[in-house]
């Protein structure tokens, strides 16, 4: 089946007990273990029941996790209470003294995790400005265990060649972790390009309605999945059943939402390119965008996120204050258009000097295109910029 069909028919689209079109919300913390205590039983059963305590497993969560694994083409999926908790739990499979190679312009929350919590814990990392096979090989140490990348990056939409970098990591015997939040499995499937683990902030496009906080991790192999499950079960940052239901519901409309949002993003890019107060536009579908050819070879579309830089900081801040249709807010991927100000929001945790070096300036705004009419957005943005 094509991916659009799998979004609806993922093996959990009908409840086996009642025929309901959708997985029920199993709002329970524990499960009856009566069968374990049959007459004459002197020891625990050889085969444990699938569910015993909701931290270890829940049918609603399993339905979402199975759907996520299916969509990414992986062996196992795991749902967490947020995107950051998914990333932290994946990083939790490594040990003190291990070393990770990471892109320097990863999501600000990932940057904070690596530079604070895991740094104190003894997990070392090296941030690369340009992630390619040569820089990966040059940064390898005996204790290097993983490569952590995201493409397109946030917020400048820098492109990394997934096939080449995953091949270099595999050659070195290390794990590749890819943050696929911006693209979703609809547009990009990193496991098929050689990655070992894919993570998502399911708060964004997968949930799609700005009404749930969630994270997803999908592994290429069951062996790797068992390592992540051990962290999930021990650490306990699991996604509750109602939130699992909301994300699973959001997945069903992923194709129509992303395709419509991507079309609107292309219209907005064309508008910003022609506006007199805009200095630069960043978008993978834009001819001349660095790495656009690589992106086109590894993804099915440019996505619904773009960034633009105004000529002055004042113009950027005025835009955020004057727009009526774009919410000045953190996050992305919802049905509403969101205008994010990275220096105050997603990348506020990064020191100013480091942001300046990366090109994340106070004149930069990131736009996540929503489902409003593109003409209305352009009229609103023109007024806010002018």
C-alpha distance (Angstrom), angle and dihedral (degrees) to the residues before:
residue distance angle dihedral
X1 . . .
X2 3.78 . .
X3 3.79 118.3 .
X4 3.81 92.7 -106.0
X5 3.81 88.9 59.8
X6 3.80 93.2 44.4
X7 3.79 89.2 56.3
X8 3.81 87.0 66.5
X9 3.82 103.0 26.5
X10 3.80 104.2 44.2
X11 3.79 101.0 140.4
X12 3.79 94.1 -89.8
X13 3.79 98.9 65.0
X14 3.83 93.5 108.3
X15 3.80 127.6 42.7
X16 3.79 108.2 -124.3
X17 3.80 94.2 -150.1
X18 3.81 99.0 52.2
X19 3.80 108.3 8.1
X20 3.81 90.5 -116.7
X21 3.80 112.9 162.0
X22 3.76 96.5 -118.9
X23 3.79 140.7 27.2
X24 3.82 114.3 -74.8
X25 3.79 119.5 -120.3
X26 3.80 103.8 -108.1
X27 3.79 96.2 -155.5
X28 3.78 97.6 -174.7
X29 3.78 136.2 115.9
X30 3.82 97.6 -155.4
X31 3.82 142.3 21.1
X32 3.81 133.0 -133.3
X33 3.81 109.8 -100.2
X34 3.81 94.6 -171.1
X35 3.83 94.8 130.1
X36 3.81 88.9 61.2
X37 3.79 90.8 64.1
X38 3.76 101.7 56.5
X39 3.84 117.7 152.6
X40 3.76 112.9 -75.7
X41 3.81 95.9 15.4
X42 3.81 108.1 147.6
X43 3.80 99.2 173.5
X44 3.82 139.7 25.2
X45 3.81 113.5 -73.4
X46 3.79 117.6 -91.8
X47 3.78 90.8 -126.7
X48 3.78 113.9 46.7
X49 3.77 120.5 -146.6
X50 3.81 114.8 -98.9
X51 3.80 93.0 -118.4
X52 3.78 127.8 37.5
X53 3.83 107.6 138.8
X54 3.80 127.1 16.2
X55 3.80 95.3 -125.5
X56 3.80 88.5 60.7
X57 3.79 95.6 43.9
X58 3.79 145.0 -24.2
X59 3.84 128.3 -170.8
X60 3.82 93.2 -128.4
X61 3.79 90.7 50.2
X62 3.80 91.7 46.3
X63 3.81 90.3 54.5
X64 3.82 90.6 55.5
X65 3.79 93.7 42.4
X66 3.81 91.9 50.6
X67 3.82 90.9 48.1
X68 3.82 91.8 50.2
X69 3.81 91.6 50.1
X70 3.80 91.0 48.5
X71 3.81 93.7 50.1
X72 3.81 93.9 48.1
X73 3.80 92.8 43.1
X74 3.80 92.1 -118.6
X75 3.79 136.0 139.5
X76 3.82 98.4 -123.4
X77 3.79 139.2 10.8
X78 3.80 132.6 -158.5
X79 3.80 129.8 -163.5
X80 3.80 122.3 -146.6
X81 3.79 137.4 -173.0
X82 3.83 92.7 -104.5
X83 3.78 141.8 -4.0
X84 3.79 91.0 -100.7
X85 3.81 91.7 51.0
X86 3.81 88.6 52.7
X87 3.82 90.2 52.2
X88 3.81 92.6 44.2
X89 3.80 91.4 49.6
X90 3.80 91.8 50.1
X91 3.80 90.1 49.8
X92 3.80 86.5 48.3
X93 3.81 90.8 73.5
X94 3.81 88.2 72.7
X95 3.80 127.2 78.7
X96 3.77 138.2 -128.3
X97 3.78 108.0 -81.1
X98 3.81 94.2 31.0
X99 3.80 119.6 124.5
X100 3.81 128.8 -139.0
X101 3.80 129.6 -165.4
X102 3.81 111.4 -143.0
X103 3.77 137.8 175.6
X104 3.79 110.4 -105.3
X105 3.81 94.4 -133.2
X106 3.79 99.0 53.7
X107 3.80 119.9 136.4
X108 3.81 112.3 -58.2
X109 3.81 92.3 -118.5
X110 3.81 90.6 55.1
X111 3.81 89.4 48.2
X112 3.81 89.8 52.1
X113 3.82 92.2 49.1
X114 3.79 93.5 51.5
X115 3.81 95.3 42.9
X116 3.79 99.1 43.9
X117 3.79 120.9 16.1
X118 3.79 100.0 29.0
X119 3.79 92.9 36.1
X120 3.82 89.3 58.6
X121 3.77 88.0 46.2
X122 3.82 90.9 56.3
X123 3.79 101.3 -105.7
X124 3.80 106.4 137.0
X125 3.80 126.3 -156.4
X126 3.79 141.3 -178.8
X127 3.81 120.1 -144.6
X128 3.80 116.2 -142.5
X129 3.79 123.4 -154.9
X130 3.80 92.8 -158.6
X131 3.80 115.6 28.5
X132 3.80 111.3 -154.8
X133 3.82 136.2 128.0
X134 3.81 92.3 -88.8
X135 3.82 96.0 52.3
X136 3.80 91.0 42.8
X137 3.81 92.2 53.6
X138 3.81 91.3 45.1
X139 3.83 91.4 53.3
X140 3.79 98.3 46.7
X141 3.79 118.6 120.2
X142 3.81 130.0 -177.9
X143 3.81 87.8 -104.1
X144 3.84 95.5 48.3
X145 3.80 109.4 123.9
X146 3.80 107.4 166.3
X147 3.80 150.5 18.0
X148 3.82 116.1 -139.8
X149 3.82 117.8 -165.0
X150 3.79 141.9 152.2
X151 3.77 127.3 -158.6
X152 2.95 128.1 -137.5
X153 3.78 88.3 28.5
X154 3.77 127.0 -137.7
X155 3.03 122.9 -78.0
X156 3.84 105.7 -10.6
X157 3.81 95.4 45.4
X158 3.80 94.1 -128.0
X159 3.79 113.5 -179.9
X160 3.80 127.0 -130.6
X161 3.80 122.7 -166.4
X162 3.80 100.4 -119.7
X163 3.80 97.2 -171.6
X164 3.80 93.8 51.6
X165 3.80 96.1 42.7
X166 3.81 94.7 44.6
X167 3.81 89.2 50.2
X168 3.81 90.9 51.5
X169 3.80 91.2 48.8
X170 3.81 92.4 48.2
X171 3.81 89.8 48.9
X172 3.82 87.9 55.2
X173 3.79 92.7 46.9
X174 3.80 95.6 -116.5
X175 3.81 131.8 129.2
X176 3.81 121.3 -106.5
X177 3.81 117.9 -143.9
X178 3.82 118.2 -169.5
X179 3.79 126.6 -168.3
X180 3.81 102.8 -143.7
X181 3.82 97.9 176.0
X182 3.82 96.7 119.3
X183 3.79 96.1 47.9
X184 3.82 104.5 33.2
X185 3.83 119.5 -157.8
X186 3.79 87.6 -77.7
X187 3.81 91.6 71.8
X188 3.82 104.9 20.4
X189 3.81 133.7 23.3
X190 3.82 109.2 -168.9
X191 3.81 95.5 -177.4
X192 3.79 89.4 63.1
X193 3.81 88.2 51.7
X194 3.81 92.9 55.0
X195 3.82 105.4 -84.8
X196 3.82 121.3 138.2
X197 3.81 101.5 -154.4
X198 3.80 131.4 25.2
X199 3.81 122.3 -163.6
X200 3.79 130.3 -167.2
X201 3.73 138.3 -173.8
X202 3.80 91.8 -134.5
X203 3.81 85.8 -169.0
X204 3.78 85.0 81.6
X205 3.83 126.7 51.2
X206 3.80 98.1 -17.0
X207 3.80 93.1 59.2
X208 3.78 89.3 28.8
X209 3.80 102.2 -177.6
X210 3.84 104.9 77.2
X211 3.80 89.9 -119.2
X212 3.80 104.1 104.5
X213 3.83 138.9 51.1
X214 3.81 112.5 -143.0
X215 3.80 146.5 141.5
X216 3.80 133.9 -154.8
X217 3.80 133.5 -160.6
X218 3.80 123.2 -173.0
X219 3.80 124.8 -172.0
X220 3.77 129.9 -154.5
X221 3.81 93.2 -139.0
X222 3.79 134.5 35.3
X223 3.81 90.5 -129.3
X224 3.80 90.6 60.5
X225 3.80 88.7 43.0
X226 3.80 90.9 57.4
X227 3.79 89.8 56.5
X228 3.80 91.5 53.1
X229 3.81 92.0 44.3
X230 3.82 89.3 54.6
X231 3.81 89.0 57.0
X232 3.82 92.6 42.8
X233 3.79 92.6 51.1
X234 3.81 94.2 43.2
X235 3.80 98.8 41.4
X236 3.80 94.4 38.2
X237 3.82 101.1 -150.1
X238 3.80 90.1 143.5
X239 3.79 128.4 154.1
X240 3.81 115.2 -107.1
X241 3.81 119.6 -119.5
X242 3.80 96.4 -109.5
X243 3.80 91.9 50.6
X244 3.81 89.3 47.4
X245 3.80 87.9 54.5
X246 3.82 91.4 51.3
X247 3.82 93.7 50.5
X248 3.83 91.6 45.5
X249 3.80 88.6 51.4
X250 3.81 90.6 49.3
X251 3.80 91.6 52.6
X252 3.79 90.8 63.0
X253 3.82 91.7 67.1
X254 3.82 96.9 36.6
X255 3.81 95.3 109.8
X256 3.79 98.1 49.6
X257 3.80 92.2 42.3
X258 3.79 97.4 48.4
X259 3.79 94.4 43.5
X260 3.81 91.9 51.1
X261 3.83 92.5 44.1
X262 3.80 91.5 48.1
X263 3.82 90.9 52.6
X264 3.80 90.0 51.0
X265 3.81 91.3 47.7
X266 3.81 89.6 56.1
X267 3.81 90.1 52.8
X268 3.80 91.0 49.7
X269 3.80 91.9 49.1
X270 3.80 90.3 54.8
X271 3.82 90.1 49.3
X272 3.81 94.9 49.0
X273 3.81 92.2 47.2
X274 3.80 89.7 59.3
X275 3.80 98.4 42.2
X276 3.78 116.0 108.6
X277 3.84 94.0 -140.5
X278 3.81 95.3 52.6
X279 3.77 117.6 91.0
X280 3.82 101.8 -178.0
X281 3.81 140.8 4.2
X282 3.80 125.8 -154.4
X283 3.81 118.7 -158.1
X284 3.84 131.5 136.1
X285 3.80 91.7 -134.0
X286 3.78 92.9 56.5
X287 3.79 116.3 105.1
X288 3.76 106.9 -117.1
X289 3.81 94.9 25.5
X290 3.83 105.6 137.4
X291 3.79 108.7 -100.0
X292 3.80 95.5 9.0
X293 3.82 91.8 133.7
X294 3.80 91.4 51.3
X295 3.78 90.1 48.6
X296 3.80 91.9 50.4
X297 3.81 89.3 53.3
X298 3.81 94.6 52.4
X299 3.81 103.7 32.3
X300 3.79 135.8 52.0
X301 3.80 94.5 -134.8
X302 3.81 145.1 -2.7
X303 3.81 95.1 -102.4
X304 3.78 134.0 -132.8
X305 3.82 100.6 -78.0
X306 3.80 125.1 90.8
X307 3.78 136.8 160.5
X308 3.78 132.0 -148.7
X309 3.77 135.2 -171.4
X310 3.78 122.0 -142.2
X311 3.78 122.2 -146.1
X312 3.81 92.5 -109.5
X313 3.81 136.8 22.6
X314 3.80 89.0 -121.7
X315 3.79 91.2 59.5
X316 3.81 91.5 52.2
X317 3.78 93.4 50.0
X318 3.81 91.7 43.9
X319 3.81 89.5 52.6
X320 3.80 91.1 54.1
X321 3.79 90.8 48.8
X322 3.81 96.3 46.8
X323 3.80 105.3 39.8
X324 3.81 112.4 105.5
X325 3.79 100.3 -173.3
X326 3.81 103.3 41.7
X327 3.78 115.7 69.0
X328 3.83 111.5 -134.5
X329 3.79 94.1 -133.1
X330 3.77 147.4 120.2
X331 3.81 120.6 -95.9
X332 3.80 131.4 44.0
X333 3.78 142.0 -147.9
X334 3.81 98.0 69.4
X335 3.78 128.3 127.9
X336 3.80 89.1 -102.3
X337 3.80 123.6 70.5
X338 3.80 111.0 -107.1
X339 3.80 126.2 -160.8
X340 3.78 111.0 -157.9
X341 3.79 126.4 -165.1
X342 3.83 102.6 -150.8
X343 3.81 98.0 -164.0
X344 3.81 90.4 59.0
X345 3.79 98.6 29.8
X346 3.82 130.3 23.7
X347 3.82 95.3 15.7
X348 3.79 100.9 32.7
X349 3.83 89.1 111.6
X350 3.81 90.9 62.4
X351 3.84 115.0 88.8
X352 3.81 115.3 -106.0
X353 3.80 94.3 -116.9
X354 3.80 90.3 51.8
X355 3.82 92.1 48.2
X356 3.79 90.5 50.3
X357 3.78 90.7 50.7
X358 3.82 90.7 50.7
X359 3.81 91.8 49.9
X360 3.81 95.2 -112.2
X361 3.77 96.8 139.9
X362 3.83 132.4 177.3
X363 3.82 87.2 -108.8
X364 3.82 92.4 61.7
X365 3.81 122.8 104.2
X366 3.79 126.4 -178.1
X367 3.80 118.7 -149.0
X368 3.79 125.6 -159.0
X369 3.80 105.4 -165.2
X370 3.79 115.0 -132.6
X371 3.78 134.0 -167.6
X372 3.79 98.9 -83.6
X373 3.79 119.5 119.2
X374 3.81 107.9 -79.5
X375 3.81 92.5 -136.2
X376 3.81 91.1 56.4
X377 3.80 91.4 49.9
X378 3.80 92.6 49.1
X379 3.81 92.1 49.8
X380 3.80 90.7 48.8
X381 3.81 93.7 45.9
X382 3.79 92.2 48.1
X383 3.80 90.8 54.8
X384 3.81 92.3 45.9
X385 3.81 93.1 49.4
X386 3.79 95.9 43.0
